[in-house]
Amino acid sequence: MVRLTLPTREQVVAFIKEDKWDLEQNSDIENPIPPCWDLKGRARRMREHFTLQEFSGSLGDIGTLVPILISLTLQGSASLTSSLFFAGLWNIMTGFIYGIPMCVQPMKSIAAIALTNKFTPGELAGAGLGVSAIVAFLGVSRLLWLITRFVPLPVVKGLQLGACLQLCKKGVGLVKENAAFWGSGLVWSDNLWWASAAFVLVLAVYERRRVPVAMVIFILGVVFALAQTGIHSEFGDVHPGAHFVHPVVPTTAEFRSGFLSAGLGQLPLTLLNSVVALAMLARDLFPGYQPSMTHITGTIGVMNIVGCFLGSMPFCHGSGGLAGQYFFGARTELSLYFLGIIKIVLGVVFGESLLAVLRWFPSSLLGVMLFMSAIELGLVARNFSQYPQDEYRRRHDFVVLLITAAALVGFSNDGLGFLLGMVTALALWIHRRVRPDSAPLLPATHGQASSPLDTRGKVSASSDSFADPGPTASDSRQQKARAAMDACC
């Protein structure tokens, strides 16, 4: 007779924590991130970080949000009220779940296609719904872990470097919209003088993160936008009051058109940049923090399955946004709460009429903020190899990094960058297997998972998916022989 033994309460709690709902740092970290149910711990941590730089950091990714938000709203593809309201709501939700400034930003590939093809609200919703449903399914079913288990660290770092270069290009493009120092094309509130001043200001306080430089630049931009609105007598178009979201139900044709033309291109970008690279970046910026890809994909799914049906533009997370908020001072979820409340208030109180002011926000200032945020993202790519003592292996890893980043930027496609990076990594791995004398002699770790993700879907310290085995007796003999040859030479 088989006896059924029920688990104890302690075993159930341990299992839940094992499944990563706590998302807390390791016990050896001096200031661990409390789990979301530890409200006292979260409140204590927020009191410690209740500073100006935390609020300044919340504005670190507006260089991506504002231009896309204005463009899609003016075209009629998305509702400004819904987009602001749900962006704020998702900021608060993700801040509560993760405890770090896990940003919420638009799905850029979908936005680009939507602006090019002049999407209807139904087509935009269809693209966002299709992508988020697939991403959520891959995450919840753990198929994403199965896919990414074989992704080497240089490929992930190459994706981050490629995203950095793309964002730099976008930032420069925003500055060039009103690129004038003098002449008839000079706009007093948006020109290269202000861009240069903002850039110098950011560099001057680069190592002084207590200075809320993003807040200073943002307030300056708001003052200029309000002044231009008054000069052009457009304050009459701003109507404070109660504004509400409206449902959007895409037809079958709109869903098919939106997903096939924009969703398919966004899918690899979301999986690689908003999930895999983001998880790796969070581990780099917050040592000991172990983000769950299952939860990241889950929040992306919830954000769009709810928001897209109510007129919001599609949202996701992103490594660039996290880097931007971190660069300008954000360290906790407090920055997301502040930003979320501001977005909700603006969306509900002003709604669509806020466009009269937003469209005058200086693109030169947005470009500088976006450019510096991109630089912060690119800095994490410097640790691209787990074999720092093996120059031969580092050279291979650097080749993978460069090919991944170059393909991503050249084709403007994360999927192709990822594919070429994986092909390069596989080819070099085969080369090392065929020539065992070239195998790395000093691997950084042994006995760990062979990918950036361990067996539970968390980011691990190991990097090489095509992992080389630990040093064998043959490797030891080769190392001694090389040392003897070096001594002779």
Backbone torsions as a table, in degrees:
resi	resn	phi	psi	omega
1	MET	NA	131.6	-178.5
2	VAL	-92.5	127.5	178.9
3	ARG	-97.8	133.1	179.5
4	LEU	-95.8	120.0	-179.7
5	THR	-106.5	119.2	179.8
6	LEU	-79.1	145.9	178.7
7	PRO	-69.4	149.7	176.8
8	THR	-76.5	168.4	179.1
9	ARG	-61.5	-39.8	179.7
10	GLU	-63.4	-37.9	178.7
11	GLN	-67.0	-38.1	179.0
12	VAL	-65.2	-45.0	179.2
13	VAL	-62.6	-41.6	178.7
14	ALA	-63.4	-37.5	179.3
15	PHE	-66.8	-41.2	179.4
16	ILE	-62.6	-42.9	178.9
17	LYS	-67.1	-36.0	176.9
18	GLU	-62.0	-29.0	-177.9
19	ASP	-85.5	10.7	165.2
20	LYS	80.1	14.9	178.0
21	TRP	-69.5	-21.5	-178.2
22	ASP	-77.9	-35.9	178.9
23	LEU	53.6	33.5	-177.9
24	GLU	-93.4	165.5	-179.1
25	GLN	-78.1	169.4	179.0
26	ASN	-66.5	158.7	-175.4
27	SER	-67.6	-17.8	-178.8
28	ASP	-86.8	1.3	176.8
29	ILE	-83.5	136.4	-173.8
30	GLU	-63.5	-40.8	-176.6
31	ASN	-126.2	78.4	-175.3
32	PRO	-67.2	154.8	177.3
33	ILE	-82.9	116.9	-178.6
34	PRO	-64.2	148.9	176.0
35	PRO	-66.0	164.0	-172.7
36	CYS	-65.9	-23.3	179.7
37	TRP	-84.4	-10.4	177.7
38	ASP	-86.5	78.5	-174.6
39	LEU	-65.1	-36.4	179.0
40	LYS	-66.4	-42.0	178.4
41	GLY	-64.3	-41.2	177.8
42	ARG	-63.9	-43.2	-179.3
43	ALA	-63.7	-39.8	178.7
44	ARG	-64.7	-41.2	-179.7
45	ARG	-66.6	-38.3	179.1
46	MET	-68.3	-36.1	176.8
47	ARG	-62.3	-38.0	179.5
48	GLU	-66.9	-28.0	-176.6
49	HIS	-108.4	19.2	-179.9
50	PHE	-79.0	80.2	-175.2
51	THR	-133.7	167.0	179.2
52	LEU	-65.1	-36.0	-178.3
53	GLN	-67.5	-26.4	176.3
54	GLU	-66.1	-43.5	177.7
55	PHE	-70.5	-35.1	176.3
56	SER	-63.0	-41.4	179.8
57	GLY	-62.7	-27.1	179.5
58	SER	-63.1	-21.5	-178.7
59	LEU	-94.3	8.9	-172.4
60	GLY	-68.4	-20.2	-177.6
61	ASP	-115.5	16.8	-179.9
62	ILE	-70.3	-16.9	176.8
63	GLY	-63.1	-26.2	175.1
64	THR	-87.6	-41.4	-173.0
65	LEU	-69.1	-51.3	-169.3
66	VAL	-62.2	-49.1	-179.3
67	PRO	-60.9	-42.5	-179.8
68	ILE	-67.7	-42.1	-179.4
69	LEU	-61.3	-45.4	-179.6
70	ILE	-65.6	-44.5	-176.1
71	SER	-64.3	-46.6	-179.0
72	LEU	-66.7	-35.0	-179.2
73	THR	-72.3	-44.3	178.3
74	LEU	-61.2	-33.2	-179.9
75	GLN	-77.0	-17.6	-178.7
76	GLY	88.9	11.4	-179.5
77	SER	-82.1	-25.3	-178.1
78	ALA	-139.4	159.7	177.7
79	SER	-95.3	127.1	178.8
80	LEU	-64.9	-39.4	178.6
81	THR	-59.8	-51.2	-179.0
82	SER	-65.1	-42.6	-176.9
83	SER	-64.7	-43.4	178.5
84	LEU	-67.7	-43.9	-177.9
85	PHE	-61.8	-49.5	-176.9
86	PHE	-74.3	-31.8	174.6
87	ALA	-60.9	-42.5	176.8
88	GLY	-66.1	-41.6	179.1
89	LEU	-62.9	-42.5	-179.8
90	TRP	-70.9	-31.1	173.3
91	ASN	-58.5	-47.4	-178.9
92	ILE	-65.7	-41.9	-178.7
93	MET	-63.5	-48.5	-177.9
94	THR	-69.0	-34.0	175.7
95	GLY	-62.4	-41.0	179.2
96	PHE	-66.9	-40.1	-176.6
97	ILE	-72.5	-47.4	-169.9
98	TYR	-95.1	-29.7	179.4
99	GLY	77.9	6.3	176.3
100	ILE	-130.3	166.2	-179.5
101	PRO	-73.0	65.6	178.3
102	MET	-76.0	102.4	-168.4
103	CYS	-69.9	161.5	172.7
104	VAL	-121.7	120.3	-176.2
105	GLN	-141.0	163.4	-177.1
106	PRO	-66.7	154.8	170.3
107	MET	-77.0	103.9	-167.7
108	LYS	-68.0	-38.6	-179.0
109	SER	-66.1	-43.0	176.7
110	ILE	-62.3	-42.7	-179.6
111	ALA	-62.0	-40.5	-179.4
112	ALA	-63.9	-45.2	179.2
113	ILE	-67.7	-37.9	179.8
114	ALA	-63.6	-38.8	178.7
115	LEU	-71.3	-35.2	-179.9
116	THR	-70.5	-43.9	-175.1
117	ASN	-95.8	2.9	179.5
118	LYS	53.3	62.8	-178.5
119	PHE	-63.0	147.0	167.4
120	THR	-79.4	163.6	176.3
121	PRO	-56.5	-34.9	178.8
122	GLY	-67.0	-40.2	178.5
123	GLU	-67.1	-40.2	177.8
124	LEU	-64.1	-42.2	178.0
125	ALA	-64.6	-40.4	179.4
126	GLY	-61.8	-41.0	178.6
127	ALA	-64.1	-45.7	180.0
128	GLY	-66.5	-40.1	179.8
129	LEU	-65.3	-42.7	-179.2
130	GLY	-63.0	-46.3	-179.1
131	VAL	-64.6	-47.3	-176.3
132	SER	-66.0	-35.3	178.8
133	ALA	-64.7	-43.1	179.8
134	ILE	-67.7	-43.6	-179.8
135	VAL	-62.0	-44.6	179.5
136	ALA	-63.5	-40.6	179.3
137	PHE	-63.6	-44.7	-179.9
138	LEU	-63.8	-34.9	180.0
139	GLY	-75.2	-47.9	-177.5
140	VAL	-66.4	-37.5	-179.8
141	SER	-78.9	-4.1	-178.0
142	ARG	67.1	11.0	176.0
143	LEU	-66.9	-30.6	178.5
144	LEU	-63.6	-40.1	176.2
145	TRP	-61.3	-40.8	-180.0
146	LEU	-61.9	-38.0	-179.7
147	ILE	-70.4	-47.5	-173.0
148	THR	-82.2	-5.5	178.5
149	ARG	-60.8	-25.5	-176.3
150	PHE	-105.0	21.4	179.5
151	VAL	-94.5	115.6	179.2
152	PRO	-70.1	156.1	179.4
153	LEU	-59.2	-42.5	179.2
154	PRO	-59.8	-29.5	177.3
155	VAL	-68.9	-44.1	178.4
156	VAL	-62.6	-44.3	178.7
157	LYS	-65.7	-33.7	176.0
158	GLY	-64.8	-38.2	176.1
159	LEU	-63.3	-40.7	178.4
160	GLN	-66.5	-41.3	178.1
161	LEU	-65.8	-40.9	177.6
162	GLY	-63.0	-42.3	176.6
163	ALA	-62.9	-37.7	176.3
164	CYS	-58.4	-48.1	-177.7
165	LEU	-66.4	-37.8	178.0
166	GLN	-64.8	-42.6	179.1
167	LEU	-67.8	-35.9	174.8
168	CYS	-60.0	-43.9	179.0
169	LYS	-62.9	-41.2	178.4
170	LYS	-65.0	-40.6	178.5
171	GLY	-63.6	-43.4	177.1
172	VAL	-63.3	-37.7	178.1
173	GLY	-62.2	-38.4	177.4
174	LEU	-65.6	-40.4	178.3
175	VAL	-64.3	-37.8	-176.3
176	LYS	-74.5	-10.3	179.7
177	GLU	-59.8	-35.9	175.9
178	ASN	-128.3	57.5	-174.4
179	ALA	-82.1	87.2	179.1
180	ALA	-147.1	137.1	172.1
181	PHE	-98.8	-26.8	-179.5
182	TRP	-161.7	178.1	177.4
183	GLY	96.6	-174.2	-176.1
184	SER	-68.8	-22.9	-179.2
185	GLY	-84.4	2.1	-177.4
186	LEU	-75.2	125.9	173.6
187	VAL	-106.8	123.9	-170.4
188	TRP	-60.0	-30.2	-175.2
189	SER	-98.1	-7.7	-174.4
190	ASP	-148.5	93.8	-176.5
191	ASN	-155.6	-178.8	-178.0
192	LEU	-70.7	-22.5	176.7
193	TRP	-62.6	-48.6	-180.0
194	TRP	-68.1	-37.0	177.3
195	ALA	-62.7	-43.3	179.4
196	SER	-65.1	-41.9	179.7
197	ALA	-63.6	-42.2	179.1
198	ALA	-65.1	-39.8	-179.8
199	PHE	-64.8	-44.4	178.5
200	VAL	-63.7	-39.3	179.2
201	LEU	-62.4	-44.2	179.7
202	VAL	-62.9	-43.2	179.6
203	LEU	-66.7	-35.9	-177.3
204	ALA	-65.5	-31.8	-178.3
205	VAL	-110.2	22.8	-174.3
206	TYR	-57.3	-43.0	-179.2
207	GLU	-93.0	4.1	179.1
208	ARG	-112.3	77.6	-173.7
209	ARG	-69.4	-9.0	177.2
210	ARG	-75.2	-15.6	178.4
211	VAL	-81.8	119.3	-176.7
212	PRO	-77.2	68.0	-172.2
213	VAL	-65.9	-35.6	179.5
214	ALA	-64.1	-38.5	179.1
215	MET	-66.8	-39.0	178.4
216	VAL	-62.1	-47.0	-179.4
217	ILE	-65.1	-40.8	-178.9
218	PHE	-65.6	-45.0	179.3
219	ILE	-62.1	-41.0	176.6
220	LEU	-60.0	-42.9	178.2
221	GLY	-64.0	-39.4	178.4
222	VAL	-64.8	-41.7	178.2
223	VAL	-60.9	-44.4	178.6
224	PHE	-63.8	-41.3	-179.5
225	ALA	-64.4	-42.2	178.3
226	LEU	-65.7	-39.2	178.9
227	ALA	-63.9	-44.2	179.1
228	GLN	-66.1	-35.5	177.0
229	THR	-63.7	-41.0	178.2
230	GLY	-68.9	-40.0	179.8
231	ILE	-61.3	-38.6	-179.1
232	HIS	-91.4	11.0	175.4
233	SER	52.9	49.6	-178.4
234	GLU	-112.5	8.3	177.3
235	PHE	-65.9	-22.5	177.4
236	GLY	-66.5	-18.5	178.7
237	ASP	-83.7	-8.2	179.1
238	VAL	-91.7	120.3	-174.3
239	HIS	-122.6	95.7	175.0
240	PRO	-65.2	147.4	-179.0
241	GLY	157.9	-172.0	-180.0
242	ALA	-87.0	119.8	177.7
243	HIS	-117.0	139.8	-173.8
244	PHE	-123.9	155.6	177.8
245	VAL	-80.1	156.5	-179.6
246	HIS	-127.6	139.8	-177.7
247	PRO	-68.7	146.8	175.5
248	VAL	-130.9	115.4	179.6
249	VAL	-114.0	107.4	-178.3
250	PRO	-69.4	141.2	173.5
251	THR	-74.3	170.8	178.9
252	THR	-60.2	-41.3	-179.9
253	ALA	-66.4	-40.4	179.4
254	GLU	-67.1	-40.1	178.9
255	PHE	-63.3	-45.7	-179.3
256	ARG	-64.6	-44.4	-178.8
257	SER	-65.3	-45.6	-178.4
258	GLY	-66.0	-43.7	-177.1
259	PHE	-71.0	-43.4	-176.7
260	LEU	-69.8	-36.7	-176.2
261	SER	-86.3	-28.6	-176.8
262	ALA	-124.4	-35.4	-175.3
263	GLY	-67.0	-41.0	-178.1
264	LEU	-62.8	-36.9	177.8
265	GLY	-72.2	-28.6	-179.9
266	GLN	-78.0	-27.2	-172.6
267	LEU	-56.4	-53.2	178.2
268	PRO	-64.9	-33.0	178.1
269	LEU	-62.4	-44.2	180.0
270	THR	-67.0	-45.7	-178.1
271	LEU	-63.4	-42.0	-172.8
272	LEU	-86.5	-45.7	-175.9
273	ASN	-87.4	-40.4	-175.2
274	SER	-85.8	-12.9	-178.6
275	VAL	-121.9	-66.7	-172.9
276	VAL	-67.2	-56.0	-178.9
277	ALA	-65.6	-33.9	178.5
278	LEU	-65.1	-43.8	178.8
279	ALA	-61.4	-41.8	178.6
280	MET	-65.9	-41.4	180.0
281	LEU	-65.1	-40.9	179.2
282	ALA	-60.9	-38.0	177.6
283	ARG	-67.8	-36.3	179.9
284	ASP	-69.9	-41.3	-176.4
285	LEU	-78.8	-29.6	-178.6
286	PHE	-123.9	82.8	-175.1
287	PRO	-54.7	132.4	-178.6
288	GLY	92.3	-16.1	179.5
289	TYR	-77.0	132.2	-176.2
290	GLN	-119.9	88.9	-178.2
291	PRO	-72.3	148.7	179.5
292	SER	-100.2	122.8	176.9
293	MET	-66.9	-28.8	177.8
294	THR	-61.4	-42.5	-179.5
295	HIS	-74.0	-35.5	177.7
296	ILE	-62.3	-47.0	178.0
297	THR	-65.3	-34.7	179.3
298	GLY	-65.4	-43.0	179.4
299	THR	-68.6	-34.5	175.3
300	ILE	-61.9	-42.2	178.6
301	GLY	-63.1	-46.2	-179.0
302	VAL	-63.4	-43.6	-177.3
303	MET	-56.1	-41.4	-173.3
304	ASN	-93.1	-32.5	177.3
305	ILE	-63.9	-33.0	176.6
306	VAL	-85.0	-52.0	-171.5
307	GLY	-69.2	-41.0	-176.2
308	CYS	-65.0	-29.8	177.5
309	PHE	-72.5	-11.3	-178.4
310	LEU	-118.8	26.1	170.7
311	GLY	88.2	3.8	-179.8
312	SER	-80.6	150.7	172.1
313	MET	-73.6	155.1	-177.2
314	PRO	-66.7	137.6	179.5
315	PHE	-120.4	157.0	173.4
316	CYS	-151.5	-179.7	169.6
317	HIS	-91.3	179.2	179.7
318	GLY	-171.0	142.7	179.4
319	SER	-67.6	-32.8	179.0
320	GLY	-65.6	-41.0	178.8
321	GLY	-66.5	-41.5	177.3
322	LEU	-62.8	-42.7	178.6
323	ALA	-63.3	-39.4	-180.0
324	GLY	-64.8	-45.7	179.7
325	GLN	-66.8	-38.0	178.0
326	TYR	-65.4	-42.2	-178.2
327	PHE	-60.0	-39.4	-176.4
328	PHE	-91.4	10.0	167.7
329	GLY	119.6	-7.4	-177.7
330	ALA	-73.9	134.2	178.1
331	ARG	-131.7	-16.7	-176.7
332	THR	-133.7	179.8	178.2
333	GLU	-71.2	-10.5	-179.7
334	LEU	-58.8	-37.4	178.8
335	SER	-63.4	-37.1	179.2
336	LEU	-71.6	-36.3	176.8
337	TYR	-62.6	-44.6	179.4
338	PHE	-61.2	-49.0	-178.9
339	LEU	-65.6	-39.5	-179.6
340	GLY	-63.4	-42.4	179.5
341	ILE	-64.6	-41.8	178.8
342	ILE	-60.6	-45.3	-179.4
343	LYS	-63.6	-43.6	-178.9
344	ILE	-63.6	-44.3	-180.0
345	VAL	-62.7	-45.5	179.8
346	LEU	-63.4	-40.7	-178.8
347	GLY	-67.9	-42.2	-176.7
348	VAL	-77.8	-39.2	-174.5
349	VAL	-81.7	-42.3	-175.0
350	PHE	-106.8	-34.2	176.7
351	GLY	60.1	-139.8	-175.8
352	GLU	-63.1	-26.6	-176.7
353	SER	-67.6	-14.8	179.9
354	LEU	-66.7	-16.3	178.6
355	LEU	-59.2	-30.3	-179.3
356	ALA	-59.6	-28.4	179.0
357	VAL	-95.5	-44.1	-174.4
358	LEU	-60.8	-34.1	-175.6
359	ARG	-70.3	-11.0	176.7
360	TRP	-97.8	2.7	179.2
361	PHE	-65.3	129.9	-174.0
362	PRO	-61.2	120.9	178.4
363	SER	-68.5	-25.5	179.1
364	SER	-64.4	-39.3	178.3
365	LEU	-71.4	-39.7	176.4
366	LEU	-61.0	-40.6	-178.8
367	GLY	-63.5	-41.2	179.1
368	VAL	-64.2	-43.1	179.6
369	MET	-64.0	-41.4	179.3
370	LEU	-66.5	-40.2	-179.6
371	PHE	-62.3	-46.7	-178.5
372	MET	-70.2	-32.6	174.6
373	SER	-63.3	-39.1	179.1
374	ALA	-64.6	-38.0	178.7
375	ILE	-61.6	-40.0	177.9
376	GLU	-62.7	-38.2	177.3
377	LEU	-65.5	-41.4	-178.6
378	GLY	-67.8	-25.8	-178.1
379	LEU	-63.3	-30.7	-177.4
380	VAL	-70.9	-15.0	-179.5
381	ALA	-75.9	-6.9	-177.5
382	ARG	-69.4	-24.6	176.5
383	ASN	-96.1	73.7	-170.4
384	PHE	-98.6	-4.2	-175.6
385	SER	-136.9	145.1	174.8
386	GLN	-95.3	12.2	-179.2
387	TYR	-125.6	63.7	-173.7
388	PRO	-66.1	-21.4	-177.9
389	GLN	-92.3	-6.0	-177.2
390	ASP	-110.2	100.7	-175.8
391	GLU	-63.8	-35.4	179.6
392	TYR	-62.2	-46.2	-179.1
393	ARG	-70.8	-37.8	177.0
394	ARG	-61.6	-36.9	178.3
395	ARG	-64.7	-41.4	176.1
396	HIS	-61.7	-46.2	-179.5
397	ASP	-63.3	-36.5	179.9
398	PHE	-68.3	-35.6	175.9
399	VAL	-62.3	-44.1	178.2
400	VAL	-61.2	-44.1	178.4
401	LEU	-58.1	-49.1	-176.5
402	LEU	-66.1	-43.0	-178.8
403	ILE	-65.5	-41.2	178.1
404	THR	-61.0	-49.4	-178.1
405	ALA	-66.4	-43.3	-178.1
406	ALA	-65.1	-41.3	179.1
407	ALA	-66.7	-39.1	178.9
408	LEU	-62.0	-46.4	-178.7
409	VAL	-71.5	-43.3	-176.5
410	GLY	-64.3	-41.8	-179.4
411	PHE	-93.9	-6.4	-175.2
412	SER	52.0	43.3	-175.5
413	ASN	-147.3	116.1	179.6
414	ASP	-65.0	-35.4	-178.9
415	GLY	-62.2	-44.8	178.9
416	LEU	-68.6	-38.1	176.0
417	GLY	-61.2	-44.0	177.9
418	PHE	-63.0	-44.2	-177.9
419	LEU	-62.4	-48.1	-179.6
420	LEU	-66.4	-35.6	176.2
421	GLY	-64.6	-41.5	178.7
422	MET	-66.9	-40.3	178.2
423	VAL	-62.4	-42.8	178.7
424	THR	-63.7	-44.7	179.3
425	ALA	-61.9	-40.6	179.2
426	LEU	-65.6	-42.4	-179.7
427	ALA	-62.9	-42.6	179.2
428	LEU	-70.1	-33.1	176.2
429	TRP	-64.5	-43.5	177.0
430	ILE	-61.8	-39.9	178.3
431	HIS	-60.0	-41.0	179.5
432	ARG	-70.2	-29.3	177.7
433	ARG	-74.4	-37.2	179.6
434	VAL	-70.8	-34.8	179.3
435	ARG	-113.9	81.3	-176.0
436	PRO	-61.9	-21.6	178.6
437	ASP	-68.5	-14.5	178.7
438	SER	-97.0	1.6	-178.1
439	ALA	-65.5	150.6	-179.3
440	PRO	-63.3	137.1	-177.9
441	LEU	-95.1	-21.3	-176.5
442	LEU	-127.6	67.7	176.8
443	PRO	-63.1	148.0	-173.3
444	ALA	-71.6	-34.1	-175.7
445	THR	-140.0	156.1	176.9
446	HIS	-133.7	150.0	174.1
447	GLY	75.0	15.4	178.8
448	GLN	-110.0	175.8	177.7
449	ALA	-63.4	152.7	-172.4
450	SER	-96.0	23.9	178.3
451	SER	-146.4	171.8	176.5
452	PRO	-63.6	-7.8	-179.2
453	LEU	-119.9	130.9	178.2
454	ASP	-84.5	-172.6	-171.0
455	THR	-70.1	-6.9	178.0
456	ARG	-110.4	11.2	175.9
457	GLY	85.4	10.6	177.1
458	LYS	-95.6	162.9	177.4
459	VAL	-74.5	130.0	-180.0
460	SER	-110.3	172.3	-176.9
461	ALA	-82.1	-15.8	-178.7
462	SER	-81.5	162.1	-171.6
463	SER	-128.4	-30.1	-165.7
464	ASP	-96.9	114.0	-178.9
465	SER	-71.8	-33.6	174.9
466	PHE	-91.6	66.9	-163.8
467	ALA	-68.8	139.7	171.6
468	ASP	-85.3	144.5	178.4
469	PRO	-68.0	165.1	177.0
470	GLY	-65.7	168.5	-176.8
471	PRO	-62.8	127.5	178.4
472	THR	-99.6	-178.0	177.3
473	ALA	-62.4	-36.0	178.2
474	SER	-64.7	-42.3	178.4
475	ASP	-61.6	-40.5	-179.5
476	SER	-63.2	-41.4	178.5
477	ARG	-64.5	-41.1	179.0
478	GLN	-62.7	-40.2	-179.3
479	GLN	-64.1	-42.4	178.6
480	LYS	-65.2	-39.3	179.6
481	ALA	-63.9	-42.6	179.3
482	ARG	-64.7	-39.2	179.1
483	ALA	-63.3	-39.3	178.7
484	ALA	-65.6	-40.4	179.0
485	MET	-64.5	-41.7	179.0
486	ASP	-62.7	-38.1	-179.5
487	ALA	-66.3	-38.2	179.2
488	CYS	-67.6	-37.0	-176.7
489	CYS	-79.5	NA	NA
